[in-house]
Each structure stands twice: as C-alpha cells, then as structure tokens.
Amino acid sequence: MWCAILMEMDAEKLRRMLLSLPHVEETVQWGDNLVFWAGDKSIGGKMFAVVNLSGAGRTVIAFAAGPERFAELVEVEGVIPAPYMARMHWVALEHWDVLRASELEELLRAAHALIFNKLPPRTRAVLAMEPKARAKLIKERKALLAERKVAARRTVR
C-alpha cells in the first residue's frame, strides 16, 4: 500500500515536470502506462518516457538515454535496459528511489531533448506554428486518423 502511494506521488510529480517541457503530450497506453511524447503522436511525435502506474511489472519508468548514457546508466544498481526498447538505448528504473529526484529530472529533460531533436522536419514545422493554428491542424489530423481506423475495421469484417 505505502509503495503504491509513494509511486503515485512520484509519478504525479514527474508528470507535472514532463508536461512543463516544450511540446510534450501524454497518452495512456498498454493498460495503465503514461506515455510522454515530444510532439503530438498524430503529427509524428515520438515517445521519450513511459511511466508504469500500476506497480505491476518489473519497472516503474523507462526513458530514452542515448548510446553514451545507456552504457553508464545500466551499470547503476536498479537501472536495467528497458524491456522492448533497449535496442533504441532506453533504460528503465526498477523502483523510484534508484536515482535522486534531481538526477532523474535531468535525465528526463535530456531524454526529451534527445528525441525532440530527432523529430522529422514536417513535425517540427507543425510545432513551430502559431498555437491556435497548430491546435486546429492537430485536431483535424486526429479526426482523419480516427476515420481511417473506423474504415480499416469495416474492411476487416
């Protein structure tokens, strides 16, 4: 019980910090995982961190580390290559107190920068738009993607 409360508090603190970074969006995927994206997923954004809210599983958070930091971090007790994502140089923490809060925040800011700098030019162009125009374009894009998903389901049946 105490572990779950502590985890939620840490996850919420990290959530607030991550959402304060430029052009960060969040989704809930794969059950109860918060996925943080550099740029909106619908316009080609890329994920840079995943927080496990359930407490089930082996890790509490996974994030992009880059090749240099990956090798360093996996040497720390409680930091492992992220399941399914290690080949892309992601690491995962087995519990919240593996790293100091300030160190984790620094690593997550670096993860955001690392992924943001790899966004395709078309995605960066959308993110550079005036906020109102960008919001309208993203809304239209999400509607188009939803239509395609419905159409795909109809053709499968």
C-alpha positions as CSV (number, residue, x, y, z in Angstrom):
1,M,0.0,0.0,0.0
2,W,2.7,2.5,1.1
3,C,4.7,1.7,-2.0
4,A,1.7,2.4,-4.3
5,I,1.1,5.7,-2.6
6,L,4.7,6.7,-2.9
7,M,4.8,5.6,-6.5
8,E,1.7,7.6,-7.4
9,M,3.1,10.7,-5.8
10,D,6.4,10.4,-7.6
11,A,4.6,9.6,-10.9
12,E,2.5,12.7,-10.4
13,K,5.5,14.9,-9.7
14,L,7.2,13.6,-12.7
15,R,4.1,14.0,-14.8
16,R,3.9,17.7,-13.9
17,M,7.6,18.2,-14.7
18,L,7.4,16.4,-18.0
19,L,4.2,18.3,-19.1
20,S,6.1,21.6,-18.4
21,L,8.6,20.8,-21.2
22,P,8.0,22.3,-24.6
23,H,5.6,20.4,-26.9
24,V,5.0,17.4,-24.6
25,E,1.8,15.4,-24.9
26,E,0.8,12.4,-22.9
27,T,-1.4,9.4,-23.7
28,V,-2.4,6.4,-21.7
29,Q,-1.5,3.2,-23.5
30,W,-0.8,-0.5,-22.9
31,G,-3.1,-0.7,-19.9
32,D,-2.2,1.9,-17.4
33,N,1.1,3.4,-18.7
34,L,1.5,7.1,-19.2
35,V,3.4,7.7,-22.4
36,F,5.1,11.1,-22.9
37,W,5.6,12.3,-26.4
38,A,7.9,15.0,-27.9
39,G,5.2,16.5,-30.2
40,D,1.7,15.1,-30.6
41,K,1.6,11.5,-31.7
42,S,-0.9,12.3,-34.5
43,I,1.6,14.6,-36.3
44,G,4.7,12.3,-36.0
45,G,5.7,13.0,-32.4
46,K,8.0,10.4,-30.8
47,M,7.8,9.0,-27.3
48,F,10.6,9.7,-24.8
49,A,9.3,8.3,-21.5
50,V,6.8,5.7,-20.2
51,V,5.6,5.6,-16.6
52,N,4.0,2.4,-15.2
53,L,1.2,3.5,-13.0
54,S,0.0,0.0,-11.9
55,G,3.0,-1.1,-10.0
56,A,2.8,-4.4,-11.8
57,G,5.8,-5.4,-13.8
58,R,9.5,-5.1,-13.2
59,T,10.0,-1.3,-13.8
60,V,8.4,2.0,-12.8
61,I,9.7,4.2,-15.6
62,A,11.5,3.8,-18.8
63,F,13.1,6.6,-20.9
64,A,15.4,7.3,-23.8
65,A,19.0,7.6,-22.7
66,G,21.1,7.7,-25.9
67,P,24.0,5.4,-26.6
68,E,26.5,7.1,-24.3
69,R,24.3,7.4,-21.2
70,F,22.8,4.0,-21.8
71,A,26.1,2.2,-21.1
72,E,26.7,4.4,-18.0
73,L,23.2,4.0,-16.5
74,V,22.9,0.2,-16.8
75,E,25.9,0.0,-14.5
76,V,23.8,1.5,-11.7
77,E,22.0,-1.0,-9.5
78,G,18.3,-0.8,-10.2
79,V,18.7,0.6,-13.7
80,I,18.2,-2.0,-16.4
81,P,17.9,-2.0,-20.2
82,A,14.3,-1.1,-20.9
83,P,12.2,-4.2,-22.0
84,Y,11.4,-4.0,-25.7
85,M,13.3,-0.6,-26.0
86,A,16.9,-1.4,-25.1
87,R,17.9,-1.6,-28.7
88,M,17.0,2.0,-29.0
89,H,19.1,2.9,-25.9
90,W,16.3,3.2,-23.4
91,V,16.7,2.4,-19.8
92,A,14.2,1.5,-17.0
93,L,14.2,2.0,-13.3
94,E,13.2,-0.9,-11.2
95,H,11.9,1.4,-8.4
96,W,11.6,5.1,-7.8
97,D,14.5,5.6,-5.4
98,V,17.2,4.3,-7.7
99,L,18.3,7.8,-8.6
100,R,18.0,11.2,-6.8
101,A,14.9,13.1,-7.9
102,S,17.1,15.9,-9.4
103,E,19.2,13.3,-11.3
104,L,16.0,11.7,-12.7
105,E,14.6,15.0,-13.8
106,E,17.9,15.9,-15.5
107,L,17.8,12.5,-17.4
108,L,14.2,13.0,-18.4
109,R,14.9,16.5,-19.7
110,A,17.8,15.0,-21.7
111,A,15.5,12.3,-23.0
112,H,13.1,14.9,-24.2
113,A,15.8,16.9,-25.9
114,L,17.3,13.8,-27.5
115,I,14.0,12.7,-29.0
116,F,12.8,16.2,-29.8
117,N,16.0,16.8,-31.9
118,K,15.3,13.7,-33.9
119,L,11.8,14.8,-35.0
120,P,11.1,14.9,-38.7
121,P,11.2,18.3,-40.4
122,R,7.4,18.2,-41.1
123,T,6.7,17.6,-37.4
124,R,9.0,20.4,-36.3
125,A,7.2,22.7,-38.8
126,V,3.9,22.0,-37.2
127,L,5.3,22.6,-33.8
128,A,6.7,25.9,-34.9
129,M,3.2,27.1,-36.0
130,E,1.2,29.6,-34.0
131,P,-0.5,27.7,-31.2
132,K,-4.1,28.2,-32.4
133,A,-3.2,27.1,-36.0
134,R,-1.3,24.1,-34.6
135,A,-4.2,23.1,-32.4
136,K,-6.6,23.2,-35.3
137,L,-4.3,21.2,-37.6
138,I,-3.7,18.5,-34.8
139,K,-7.5,18.3,-34.2
140,E,-8.1,17.8,-38.0
141,R,-5.3,15.2,-38.1
142,K,-6.7,13.2,-35.2
143,A,-10.2,13.2,-36.8
144,L,-8.7,11.9,-40.1
145,L,-6.8,9.2,-38.2
146,A,-10.0,8.2,-36.4
147,E,-11.9,8.0,-39.7
148,R,-9.1,5.7,-41.1
149,K,-9.3,3.5,-38.1
150,V,-13.0,3.1,-38.4
151,A,-12.7,2.4,-42.2
152,A,-10.0,-0.2,-41.5
153,R,-12.2,-2.0,-39.0
154,R,-15.0,-2.1,-41.6
155,T,-12.8,-3.7,-44.2
156,V,-11.6,-6.4,-41.8
157,R,-15.1,-7.6,-41.0
